[in-house]
Amino acid sequence: EASYVVRFYQSLIGKQLGNYRAVSFIGAGAMGGVFKGWDIALERTVALKVISYKLSSEETFRDMFIKEARLVSKVDHQNIARIYSIGTVKQILYFAMEYIEGESLAEMIKKGVNLNTLKGLGYLITICEALDVVSQKNIIHRDIKPENIMISEQGVIKIVDFGVAKVVDVDTKDNKKDGIVGSPLYISPDPIAGRPLDHRSDIYSLGASFYHAFTGFLPFEGGSAEEVLRKQLNLELTPLKKRNPKVSSALGKIIEKMMAKSPEDRYQDYKDIVKDLDSLR
């Protein structure tokens, strides 16, 4: 099965999808593969996301794929990777989006880049401001993690991959049926406990991502996904200061409040996080 998936993506290199040509394969996720592409009409580089070979015949996943493009198109913000168009060619569902030349926060962490700086603080403030706009649209990302935070060569932050994002019903917030979605390493305790989700779940995941970035350590680790999920739900968080003595006590308290186990104990909106982070600058 894995070889079929690889061959499917390789077969698309050089092929034309609407006004776009797939130039090279970048990588694959659960929902599909991403290519570096070329916009033939406007003569610019784009990223092409193609639904996976396995899921392309399943209506539920095709709907999810289309929903991602529609959700992102509703959020016009300089720090959200833009969607250009969506189309189907010979039953291959794809969308074209902004191509980001740079590296992810995950790659920076892996390289040991010191993000416990004013630059790292600036990154966090910028993402909070972008996610504030997302939350005002009643959208929750549900998969905030270092891999989905890109920094372009010009130093511009871009949030990517809204593949599992959804619009929250602000009246009922009845999202329990969706279960656990996202990376166990950065997921909030809310879906693990079966609680309704809102933007405070993204706040937790953002805090967990920058806990990793500022200390160099994951908030919780384990030998299996189940073990990590149990720790996210039950284990007390090790203060940032103990992980990295260079992290200021004030910054540590902000991240720790973002990662409170109960949504009621976290920051209730992004503006308050930005206000407290700004005071550190």
N, C-alpha and C positions, 0 to 999 in steps of 0.2 A: 504493500500500500504506500509506504514511504517513497519508494522509487517511482510510483505512478505520479505522486504529488510533485516530486522533483522534475520529472520529465514534462509534466504539464506546464510548470512555470518556465522551464528551459525552452519549451516549444514556442512560447510567446515572444521570446527575444527576437527583435527585428520585425515583428508583426505590427500591423496598424490596427488600432482600435479607434474608430471614428476619426477625429482629427489628430490623434496622438499615435506616436510610434514608441513601442517598448524598446529602450536602448540597452539596459542592463538590469539584472535582478539584484535587489538590495537585501531582501529577507522576507520571511513568512511568519505570520502569527496564527492564532486559532481561526480567525475569520477569513484570512486571505493573504495574498502575497503583495509586496510593494516593489515597484520597478522605478528606476530613473527613466523618464520618458521625454519625448520631444513633441512640443506643440507645433504641428506642421503649418497651421494657419497663422499663428501669431509669432512663430519662431522664437520660442522660449523653452527653457527646461521646466519640466513638471514632475511631480511624483504621481505614479499611477497605482491605484490600489485595485486589485482584481480579486473577486470572491474565490474562495478555494474550490478546487476541483470536486472535493468530497461534498461540499455544502451547496454547490451551484444548482442542484436539482431539488433542493428542499425549500419550499416556499417560505417557511418560518425564518430561515437564515437569509434568504434573499430580501425579505421584508426588513430584517435587522440591518442589513448592509445598506439598503436604500435609506432607512431611518437615520443612520449615522450621517450620511451626506446631507439630509434635510435639516437635521439638528444643527450641524456646524454652519450651514448656510444662513441660519437664523441669528448667528452670533457674529457680528461684524466687529472684530477687534484685532488690533495690530499684533497681539500676542497669542492669537489663536490661528493655527494653520488654516488658510482659506481653501474652500472647495470651489473649483471652477465649473465643472460640469459632470454629469453622470450619463451613462449610456450602456447599451447592450449590443454586442456584435457576435453573431453566431452563438447565442445563448451565453456568451461570456459577459458577465455583469462587471462593470468597472466604474470608478470615478477618478477624475483628474483633480489634483490639488497642488497647493504650493509646495515647491521643492526646497528643502532647507539644507544648505551646504554647511555642515558644522558637526557637532557631536552632542550626544545626550548627556544629561546629568549623571546617568549611570556610568558612562564611559569616563567622565571626569573623576568620579569617585574611585573607579577601578584603577585609574592612573595615579591616584593619591594626590590629586590637586587639592591644595588647601583652600577650602571654601568658607572657613571660619574668618571671613574678612568682610570689609565693606562691600566688596563685589558680590559675595554670597548673600549678604543681607539685602542688597539691591535686587538680586534674582528673586528672593522670596517675596519681597514687597511687590514686585512686578507681577508675579504669578497670582498673588492674593487679589490684586486689582483686576486681573483678567477673569479669575474665577468668580469675583463679585458680579461681574457683568453676566457670566454664565448662570449664576444662581438667581439673578433677577429675572431670567427667562424661565425659571422653575426647572432648570436642567441640572441633573447631577451626573458627573463624569463617571464615577464608580470604579475608575481604574487609574487614579493618580498615583504615579510611581516614577522613579528617576528615569526609566526608559522612555517615558512619555513626556518628558520635559527636554526640549531641544534648545541648544544655544547655537545660533548661527555664527559664521565666521566674523560677522560684524558685531557680535555680542548681543544680538536680539533674541529674547526668549520666545519660544513658541510651544504652546501646549498642543499635543497631537493625540490621535487615536481615541475617538469618541465611539468606538465600536460597541461598547456595552452601556453607553450613556442612556438616560431616559428622562422623560418629562415627569416631574412629580405632581400628583394631584394634591394641590395645597389644602384642599378641604378634608380629604380622608387620609392622605399619605399612606395608603394601603399598598405597601410594596413587599410584604412578607413572602408572597408566593414566588418571588424571583429567586430566593435563596441566596447562596454565597456567590458573589461575582467579584472578580479582581484578584490581584496577587496576594497570597496569604502573608507575605512579608510586610505589606503596607496597608492591608485592609483594616477597616475600623471594626470594633467589637459589635457594632450594631447589627449587621446581617448575620453574624455568627450567633447572636442571641435571638435572632428572629424579630428584631425591632423594625418598625417602619423607618425608611431612609429619608434623609433630606440633606441639604448642603453641609451639615455638620459632619457627615460621614466623610465627605471630601476634605474637610478641614483636618480631620484626624489623619487621613492618608497623606496629605501635604506635610503635616507635622512629622510623620514617620519618615517621609522621603528626605526631609532636611535634618532630621535626627541623624540619619545615615550620612548625609553630606557634611554636616558640621563635626561629627565625631569620628567618622570612618567605620562605625560599627552599626550593624542592623539593630533595630530596637529589640527584636526577639528572633531567636534562631532555634532550629530543631532538626531532628533527623527525618521528619516527614512533614507534609503540609498540615496534617491533623494536629501534630504536636505544636506547630507554630500557631495555628488557630486557637488552640487551648490557651497558649501563653498570651496571645493578643486579648483574649477574653478575661483571663483570670490573674495573670502574673503582674506584679507591680513593676512599673517602668524604672529602669536604672537611670538616675539623674544624669543629664548630659555632662555635668561638671566632673562626675566620677569617671566617665568614659574618656573625656578629653579635658584636662584641667585648663586648657587655653580658652575654652568656651566661657564667656562671661556668665555670671549668675543670672543676670537680667534676661539674656537671650535664652538660657536654659529654661527659665521659668515660662517664657512665652511658648516654646516648643512643647514643654510638658503640659501646659494648659491646653494646647491644641490637641494633645493626645490623651486627654482625660478619658477614662473608661466610659463614663456616662455622658451622653450628648449635652445634658443640662449643665455639666461642669466645664464644658469646653467654651471657647469663644463662640458667641452666638451669630456673629457675622464677620466678614472679612475686613470691614472698615475698622473694627476695633483692633484687629491684629495689626493692620497697617499703622494705625495710630501709635501702638506700643512699639512697633519696630522702628518707626520714624524717630521716636524719642531716643533710641539707641544711636541713631546717626548724628 
